[in-house]
């Protein structure tokens, strides 16, 4: 392990795509801090896996939809950076945490709209704002969108719209943070077989088959299809990729 290894913060890194991102980053020689909302034991298991790969890791609790907790989180993060990693700054921010919704435009509740807004847009924007003072110049920010910002699927209107907003936000972040040498990109996974959204893509054979049938490569995505792309965007080889939407969907809905 390099004494000068860079550090990534992955929100929602205890399971699913976030877990895969955290492990992929570690495989690139990057130290990882991951956040969890409620699944502490799963987060600590990911930390143990990262340490087995020879990298340092730590975990912190964070509800990314609760802006009132961000200042305390930054204090906790700074303490972990100092005590575990011997620094007060980090290099890569991966805004991954999120939840699914399933409601049509005609019957979606205000509560669901607010929840989707808070976690998928407001939380991403204001958490990034809180973290910018301790993000190293020359670092990277990777926001997570979805193929549903390009495609339509019944019941996903609000989720897809929030992800589209994040894609626009990403371009503005890239423009504003350019003077600091910080590249900002957005990764948009297609349908992935995880527990996200109740595991519908993974566990419902009909949904799985239908998505595979409209995907050029003939299957639904797996977590291993996504994490490596995020990790690549944190490498020096990706230094000139900026303000881009990178869809990782196997050619879904072409």
Secondary structure, 3 states (H helix, E strand, C coil): CCCCCCEEEECCCCCHHHHHHHHHHHHCCCEEEEEECCCHHHHHHHHHHHHHCCCCEEEEECCCCCHHHHHHHHHHHHHHHHHHHCCCCEEEEEECCCCCCCCCCCCCCHHHHHHHHHHHHHHHHHHHHHHHHHEEEEEEEEEEEEHHHCCCCCCCHHHHHHHHHHHHHHHHHHHHHHHHCCEEEEEEECCECCCHHHHHHHHCHHHHHHHHHCECCCCCECCHHHHHHHHHCCCHHHCCCCCCEEEECCCECC
